[in-house]
Structure formats: C-alpha cells, structure tokens
Amino acid sequence: MRWLALIFALSAGPLLAEEVDVELFLAVDVSRSMTPAELEIQRRGYAEALRSDDVIQAIEGGLIGAVAISYVEWAGQVSQREIVPWTIVRSRAEAEALADALTNRFNPSLRRTSISGALIFAANSIANNDITGLRRVIDISGDGPNNDGRPVTRARDAVLAQGITINGLPLMTRDGLNDRWHLEDLDAYYRNCVIGGPGAFAIPVLTWDQFALAVRRKLVLEISGRMPTGPQRATLIPAQYRGGDVTPYDCLIGEKIWERNRRYWEGP
C-alpha cells in the first residue's frame, strides 16, 4: 500500500503553490530611534487596519479573494524579526486572527537602520514562500534613511529586477530620538531612493495620530491594486525612480548623518 501511495503521489506531480491576489510583505521599522510607545502604536495601527471593514472588503473583493501577508520588524543590516510568518487571509476571521497575533506581545527596539537589509530580506522571503501572487509587494515603513549595510539604491534595484513593487510609509514625526538623526525631507528620500515598481507610492505620516488611518489606506490600495483618483490621489507620493534615471537627491544622506553623529551613539 505504501508503494501505491508513493506511485500516486509521483504521478500527481508537484503540489501547486497557493495562489493569492497579492503577496504583501510588511516591513516595519523598530530601530532604536523609535520609542516603546511608538513601537506599540505601529503594531496596534496595523492590527486596527486588518480588522477594518475597508481592508476586509478589499481582501474579499479580489480576483481570487485571498492575500498572503507576512509582518517582519527590522532595524540593522542583519536585524530582522519575524512576528507573523506568511499567512493566507481570505476572511474576516483570518484577518482578525492575524491582528491578534500582532498585539499579543510587544518586543523591544533593535539597533541601526538598514532599509537595504530589510528589502533584501523581504525579497528572499517572497522568493521562498511557496505562494504565487498575481502581484508581489514590499511595504516598508521607517523614521529615517538607510545608515547600515549596502546602499539603499543597490538593494532597491535588485528587488525591482525581480518584479517586486516597493511602497513606503515614511514616518516624519518629531517625538522619537533627538533631531540629530532627523531627516526633514524623508518623504523625498523615500520617493527618490526607496520605492519603485508598477504603481509604487508612499504615504507620509506627520503625526502619530495619523498612523492607523495611513496604514488602513495603504493596505486597501495594496490589496486592491487600484490607485485612487481626484483629491485622494494628490496625497500620495509616486515613485520618482523609473530605472536608469539619475536623480539629484543624495541617497547616501543617511550614511553621512551616521558618520557625522556616530560618536554620540557609540561613545568614545
């Protein structure tokens, strides 16, 4: 009987990967510039969005009616912490279970800021998740520019070459670590140096009370794959990078800020 079962399995061929409307990798900044309160706001903001009617309707209204989501917190080049592994979500109950997983515990911050490390980690995770999405999206949030690991543009270009879209959530609040590390035009940095791919966009967050709404809006757009029109579209930041373009923005600004201020972080 075991031989018959083996022959049947071989004749059936390899198992097909599960198909979804979108593979959505949520990469969330937990670098040390984030306060414990801000770390909790982020988790609760994503959980609130996943429980919302807007996000549930976007999931159920897709061509397939299913999405795959992974939630990973990141900081330095090799500091990535998987909070929720790849999970298929088809219904309100499954979305709420994922939301519960985000808020059942809270972890401390990690050191440094490597957007490039997070992008490469996310792309590798997408490549090895045994899921087939009609679209593949990395959604990365952060409160500062890249200052660790390879240059962010090299990582971005490698990810875009795999057909993965990168969207951003630049956190432009002023109540984290001191102004020494703050980048005033973080939204322009994301536009020119981080995001890219078909339909790529960023939604800046200026104050923490905007966070939950921004996350909900972002998830709806990413899951549905439809961009808004009219006044709502005006609040999105489209990607400046188009492949091969040379922009005047200094995409190594984060590394320069780090070198200028590292003595305050590392000590003598």
BELRARA-V959840 format. One record per residue. N is the residue number from 1. PHI is phi in radians with two decimals (* if undefined). OMEGA is omega in whole degrees, -180 to 180 (999 if undefined). D_CENTER is the distance of its C-alpha to the mean C-alpha in Angstrom with 1 decimal. Layout:
n=N phi=PHI omega=OMEGA d_center=D_CENTER
n=N phi=PHI omega=OMEGA d_center=D_CENTER
This chain:
n=1 phi=* omega=179 d_center=47.6
n=2 phi=-1.11 omega=179 d_center=44.9
n=3 phi=-1.13 omega=179 d_center=45.7
n=4 phi=-1.08 omega=179 d_center=45.6
n=5 phi=-1.13 omega=179 d_center=42.1
n=6 phi=-1.14 omega=179 d_center=41.0
n=7 phi=-1.06 omega=180 d_center=42.6
n=8 phi=-1.13 omega=-179 d_center=41.0
n=9 phi=-1.14 omega=-180 d_center=37.5
n=10 phi=-1.19 omega=-179 d_center=38.1
n=11 phi=-1.22 omega=-180 d_center=39.5
n=12 phi=-1.30 omega=179 d_center=36.6
n=13 phi=1.41 omega=-178 d_center=34.3
n=14 phi=-1.18 omega=178 d_center=30.8
n=15 phi=-1.18 omega=179 d_center=28.6
n=16 phi=-1.32 omega=176 d_center=26.4
n=17 phi=-1.16 omega=179 d_center=22.6
n=18 phi=-1.17 omega=-178 d_center=21.4
n=19 phi=-1.73 omega=179 d_center=20.5
n=20 phi=-2.44 omega=177 d_center=17.8
n=21 phi=-1.20 omega=-179 d_center=16.9
n=22 phi=-2.66 omega=168 d_center=13.2
n=23 phi=-1.66 omega=-172 d_center=11.2
n=24 phi=-2.05 omega=180 d_center=7.7
n=25 phi=-1.72 omega=-180 d_center=5.5
n=26 phi=-1.63 omega=-178 d_center=3.5
n=27 phi=-1.86 omega=-168 d_center=3.4
n=28 phi=-2.01 omega=-177 d_center=6.0
n=29 phi=-1.21 omega=173 d_center=8.8
n=30 phi=-2.27 omega=179 d_center=12.2
n=31 phi=-1.12 omega=-171 d_center=14.4
n=32 phi=-1.18 omega=175 d_center=18.0
n=33 phi=-1.24 omega=179 d_center=18.0
n=34 phi=-1.57 omega=177 d_center=16.5
n=35 phi=-1.37 omega=176 d_center=19.4
n=36 phi=-0.97 omega=179 d_center=19.7
n=37 phi=-1.11 omega=180 d_center=19.9
n=38 phi=-1.20 omega=177 d_center=16.6
n=39 phi=-1.07 omega=179 d_center=14.9
n=40 phi=-1.22 omega=178 d_center=16.7
n=41 phi=-1.02 omega=-180 d_center=15.9
n=42 phi=-1.11 omega=-180 d_center=12.2
n=43 phi=-1.03 omega=-177 d_center=12.9
n=44 phi=-1.18 omega=178 d_center=15.6
n=45 phi=-1.13 omega=177 d_center=13.8
n=46 phi=-1.19 omega=179 d_center=11.3
n=47 phi=-1.09 omega=179 d_center=14.5
n=48 phi=-1.06 omega=180 d_center=16.5
n=49 phi=-1.11 omega=-179 d_center=14.4
n=50 phi=-1.15 omega=179 d_center=14.6
n=51 phi=-1.52 omega=-173 d_center=18.3
n=52 phi=-1.30 omega=177 d_center=18.9
n=53 phi=-1.06 omega=-178 d_center=21.3
n=54 phi=-1.07 omega=-179 d_center=19.2
n=55 phi=-1.22 omega=178 d_center=16.3
n=56 phi=-1.06 omega=179 d_center=19.0
n=57 phi=-1.12 omega=178 d_center=20.9
n=58 phi=-1.13 omega=178 d_center=18.0
n=59 phi=-1.14 omega=-176 d_center=17.6
n=60 phi=-1.24 omega=-178 d_center=21.4
n=61 phi=-1.58 omega=180 d_center=22.1
n=62 phi=-1.29 omega=179 d_center=20.4
n=63 phi=-1.01 omega=179 d_center=22.6
n=64 phi=-1.67 omega=-180 d_center=22.2
n=65 phi=1.43 omega=179 d_center=21.2
n=66 phi=-2.64 omega=175 d_center=18.5
n=67 phi=-2.29 omega=174 d_center=14.8
n=68 phi=-2.00 omega=-176 d_center=13.2
n=69 phi=-2.25 omega=170 d_center=10.3
n=70 phi=-2.22 omega=-178 d_center=9.2
n=71 phi=-2.11 omega=-177 d_center=8.0
n=72 phi=-2.28 omega=175 d_center=8.1
n=73 phi=-1.68 omega=-173 d_center=9.1
n=74 phi=-2.41 omega=173 d_center=9.8
n=75 phi=-2.58 omega=-177 d_center=12.6
n=76 phi=-1.29 omega=-173 d_center=15.1
n=77 phi=-0.96 omega=-179 d_center=15.4
n=78 phi=-2.05 omega=-179 d_center=16.2
n=79 phi=-1.94 omega=175 d_center=14.8
n=80 phi=-2.22 omega=-174 d_center=12.1
n=81 phi=-2.18 omega=-179 d_center=13.0
n=82 phi=-1.34 omega=178 d_center=12.4
n=83 phi=-1.64 omega=176 d_center=13.0
n=84 phi=-2.26 omega=177 d_center=12.9
n=85 phi=-1.21 omega=-179 d_center=13.6
n=86 phi=-0.93 omega=-176 d_center=13.3
n=87 phi=-2.31 omega=177 d_center=15.1
n=88 phi=-1.45 omega=180 d_center=16.8
n=89 phi=-2.12 omega=-179 d_center=17.1
n=90 phi=-2.14 omega=-170 d_center=20.2
n=91 phi=-2.54 omega=177 d_center=21.7
n=92 phi=-1.06 omega=-178 d_center=21.6
n=93 phi=-1.05 omega=-180 d_center=22.8
n=94 phi=-1.25 omega=177 d_center=20.0
n=95 phi=-1.14 omega=-180 d_center=17.4
n=96 phi=-1.21 omega=177 d_center=19.4
n=97 phi=-1.14 omega=177 d_center=19.7
n=98 phi=-1.14 omega=178 d_center=15.9
n=99 phi=-1.05 omega=179 d_center=15.9
n=100 phi=-1.08 omega=-180 d_center=18.9
n=101 phi=-1.12 omega=180 d_center=17.3
n=102 phi=-1.28 omega=-171 d_center=14.8
n=103 phi=-1.99 omega=-179 d_center=17.8
n=104 phi=-1.45 omega=172 d_center=20.5
n=105 phi=-2.82 omega=180 d_center=20.0
n=106 phi=-2.23 omega=-175 d_center=18.4
n=107 phi=-1.86 omega=179 d_center=17.9
n=108 phi=-1.28 omega=180 d_center=18.9
n=109 phi=-1.30 omega=177 d_center=17.0
n=110 phi=-2.10 omega=-172 d_center=16.8
n=111 phi=-1.80 omega=176 d_center=18.2
n=112 phi=1.23 omega=-177 d_center=17.2
n=113 phi=-2.41 omega=179 d_center=14.1
n=114 phi=-2.14 omega=174 d_center=13.0
n=115 phi=-1.05 omega=-179 d_center=10.0
n=116 phi=-1.08 omega=178 d_center=12.0
n=117 phi=-1.10 omega=179 d_center=12.2
n=118 phi=-1.14 omega=-180 d_center=8.6
n=119 phi=-1.13 omega=-180 d_center=8.4
n=120 phi=-1.17 omega=177 d_center=11.7
n=121 phi=-1.04 omega=-179 d_center=11.0
n=122 phi=-1.12 omega=-180 d_center=8.3
n=123 phi=-1.10 omega=178 d_center=10.8
n=124 phi=-1.14 omega=178 d_center=13.6
n=125 phi=-1.11 omega=178 d_center=12.3
n=126 phi=-1.11 omega=-177 d_center=12.0
n=127 phi=-1.16 omega=-173 d_center=15.4
n=128 phi=-2.05 omega=-173 d_center=17.0
n=129 phi=-1.72 omega=179 d_center=16.1
n=130 phi=0.99 omega=177 d_center=19.3
n=131 phi=-2.24 omega=177 d_center=17.6
n=132 phi=-2.00 omega=180 d_center=18.3
n=133 phi=-1.81 omega=173 d_center=16.1
n=134 phi=-1.10 omega=174 d_center=17.6
n=135 phi=-2.36 omega=178 d_center=14.3
n=136 phi=-2.27 omega=-172 d_center=11.3
n=137 phi=-2.36 omega=167 d_center=7.9
n=138 phi=-1.81 omega=-179 d_center=4.7
n=139 phi=-1.99 omega=-173 d_center=2.5
n=140 phi=-2.02 omega=176 d_center=2.9
n=141 phi=-1.89 omega=177 d_center=5.8
n=142 phi=-3.05 omega=-180 d_center=9.1
n=143 phi=-1.88 omega=179 d_center=12.8
n=144 phi=-2.87 omega=-180 d_center=14.3
n=145 phi=-1.40 omega=177 d_center=14.6
n=146 phi=-1.04 omega=175 d_center=14.5
n=147 phi=-2.45 omega=-177 d_center=17.7
n=148 phi=-2.62 omega=179 d_center=17.7
n=149 phi=1.43 omega=-178 d_center=17.8
n=150 phi=-1.16 omega=176 d_center=18.1
n=151 phi=-0.98 omega=-174 d_center=17.8
n=152 phi=-1.09 omega=-178 d_center=14.4
n=153 phi=-1.18 omega=177 d_center=16.1
n=154 phi=-1.16 omega=178 d_center=17.4
n=155 phi=-1.15 omega=179 d_center=14.1
n=156 phi=-0.98 omega=-177 d_center=12.7
n=157 phi=-1.09 omega=179 d_center=16.0
n=158 phi=-1.14 omega=179 d_center=16.0
n=159 phi=-1.23 omega=-180 d_center=12.8
n=160 phi=-1.11 omega=179 d_center=14.1
n=161 phi=-1.12 omega=178 d_center=17.4
n=162 phi=-1.58 omega=179 d_center=16.2
n=163 phi=1.39 omega=-180 d_center=15.6
n=164 phi=-1.76 omega=176 d_center=11.8
n=165 phi=-1.53 omega=177 d_center=10.3
n=166 phi=-2.02 omega=173 d_center=7.7
n=167 phi=-1.89 omega=-176 d_center=6.9
n=168 phi=-2.34 omega=175 d_center=6.8
n=169 phi=-2.32 omega=179 d_center=7.9
n=170 phi=-1.19 omega=-178 d_center=10.7
n=171 phi=-1.67 omega=-172 d_center=12.6
n=172 phi=-1.81 omega=178 d_center=16.1
n=173 phi=-1.32 omega=-176 d_center=18.1
n=174 phi=-2.12 omega=-175 d_center=21.2
n=175 phi=-2.02 omega=175 d_center=21.8
n=176 phi=-1.63 omega=177 d_center=20.0
n=177 phi=-1.14 omega=-172 d_center=21.7
n=178 phi=-1.13 omega=-173 d_center=24.5
n=179 phi=-1.14 omega=-179 d_center=24.5
n=180 phi=-1.00 omega=-176 d_center=25.2
n=181 phi=-1.81 omega=-173 d_center=21.6
n=182 phi=-1.33 omega=174 d_center=20.5
n=183 phi=-1.92 omega=-172 d_center=19.6
n=184 phi=-1.03 omega=-177 d_center=21.2
n=185 phi=-1.87 omega=-180 d_center=19.5
n=186 phi=-1.02 omega=177 d_center=15.9
n=187 phi=-1.11 omega=177 d_center=15.2
n=188 phi=-1.18 omega=176 d_center=17.4
n=189 phi=-1.05 omega=179 d_center=15.8
n=190 phi=-1.09 omega=-178 d_center=12.4
n=191 phi=-1.10 omega=-173 d_center=14.6
n=192 phi=-1.58 omega=-168 d_center=16.7
n=193 phi=-2.09 omega=-171 d_center=14.9
n=194 phi=-2.02 omega=-171 d_center=11.1
n=195 phi=-1.44 omega=178 d_center=10.4
n=196 phi=3.02 omega=-178 d_center=12.6
n=197 phi=1.79 omega=-177 d_center=13.9
n=198 phi=-1.00 omega=177 d_center=15.6
n=199 phi=1.22 omega=-176 d_center=15.0
n=200 phi=-1.11 omega=-180 d_center=12.1
n=201 phi=-2.70 omega=173 d_center=11.9
n=202 phi=-2.29 omega=175 d_center=10.8
n=203 phi=-2.14 omega=180 d_center=12.1
n=204 phi=-1.23 omega=174 d_center=13.6
n=205 phi=-2.02 omega=-176 d_center=14.4
n=206 phi=-1.60 omega=178 d_center=17.9
n=207 phi=-2.40 omega=-174 d_center=19.0
n=208 phi=-1.18 omega=178 d_center=17.7
n=209 phi=-1.26 omega=175 d_center=19.7
n=210 phi=-1.55 omega=-166 d_center=17.5
n=211 phi=-1.09 omega=-176 d_center=14.2
n=212 phi=-1.04 omega=179 d_center=14.8
n=213 phi=-1.14 omega=179 d_center=16.0
n=214 phi=-1.10 omega=179 d_center=13.2
n=215 phi=-1.13 omega=179 d_center=10.7
n=216 phi=-1.05 omega=180 d_center=13.3
n=217 phi=-1.09 omega=-179 d_center=13.9
n=218 phi=-1.10 omega=-180 d_center=10.4
n=219 phi=-1.12 omega=179 d_center=10.3
n=220 phi=-1.07 omega=-180 d_center=13.9
n=221 phi=-1.14 omega=-178 d_center=13.4
n=222 phi=-1.24 omega=-179 d_center=10.8
n=223 phi=-1.29 omega=-178 d_center=13.0
n=224 phi=-1.36 omega=-178 d_center=16.2
n=225 phi=1.29 omega=-179 d_center=15.5
n=226 phi=-2.01 omega=177 d_center=17.9
n=227 phi=-1.51 omega=179 d_center=17.8
n=228 phi=-1.26 omega=176 d_center=20.0
n=229 phi=-2.11 omega=176 d_center=23.3
n=230 phi=1.23 omega=-175 d_center=25.6
n=231 phi=-1.04 omega=-179 d_center=24.8
n=232 phi=-1.11 omega=-179 d_center=21.4
n=233 phi=-1.16 omega=-177 d_center=20.2
n=234 phi=-1.14 omega=-179 d_center=21.6
n=235 phi=-1.53 omega=176 d_center=19.0
n=236 phi=-1.55 omega=175 d_center=16.1
n=237 phi=-1.89 omega=178 d_center=15.7
n=238 phi=-1.30 omega=179 d_center=15.9
n=239 phi=-1.17 omega=174 d_center=15.1
n=240 phi=-1.40 omega=-176 d_center=18.2
n=241 phi=-1.18 omega=-180 d_center=17.8
n=242 phi=-2.20 omega=-180 d_center=19.7
n=243 phi=1.54 omega=179 d_center=20.5
n=244 phi=1.49 omega=179 d_center=23.5
n=245 phi=-1.24 omega=173 d_center=23.6
n=246 phi=-1.90 omega=-178 d_center=24.6
n=247 phi=-1.75 omega=-178 d_center=23.4
n=248 phi=-1.32 omega=-176 d_center=25.3
n=249 phi=-1.25 omega=179 d_center=22.3
n=250 phi=-1.49 omega=-177 d_center=22.3
n=251 phi=-1.38 omega=174 d_center=19.0
n=252 phi=-1.79 omega=-178 d_center=20.6
n=253 phi=-1.06 omega=-180 d_center=21.1
n=254 phi=-1.13 omega=178 d_center=18.9
n=255 phi=-1.11 omega=179 d_center=21.1
n=256 phi=-1.22 omega=176 d_center=24.2
n=257 phi=-1.09 omega=180 d_center=23.4
n=258 phi=-1.09 omega=-180 d_center=23.0
n=259 phi=-1.11 omega=-179 d_center=26.3
n=260 phi=-1.23 omega=-172 d_center=28.0
n=261 phi=-2.05 omega=-172 d_center=27.1
n=262 phi=-1.08 omega=-180 d_center=26.6
n=263 phi=-1.11 omega=179 d_center=30.1
n=264 phi=-1.30 omega=-177 d_center=29.0
n=265 phi=-1.59 omega=-172 d_center=26.3
n=266 phi=-1.58 omega=-178 d_center=28.2
n=267 phi=1.42 omega=-178 d_center=31.7
n=268 phi=-1.22 omega=999 d_center=34.9
